[in-house]
């Protein structure tokens, strides 16, 4: 079930979201532990460790490389929510998301 939720969130980027803060951000309600499990499953499926940006017990934020940019996933214990933000790679910087 978690895999289905992540697939839908990433592919459609928002069909299951509760509301959007901005065009590339979606928020979904879910338990903190389920959100962490989604991060772990995604890392395993992609065979790449996510880059941990925040990890303090109440909030975990990671960046996952995608073909066309990055997806930042935040899991928040307070409020039981997942926040997904899609960010393109800045072409002007001469960077690519692929390694």
Beta strands, then each sheet from edge to edge (+ up, - down):
strand 1: 25-29
strand 2: 51-55
strand 3: 59-66
strand 4: 69-76
strand 5: 81-88
sheet 1: 1+ 5- 4+ 3- 2+
end
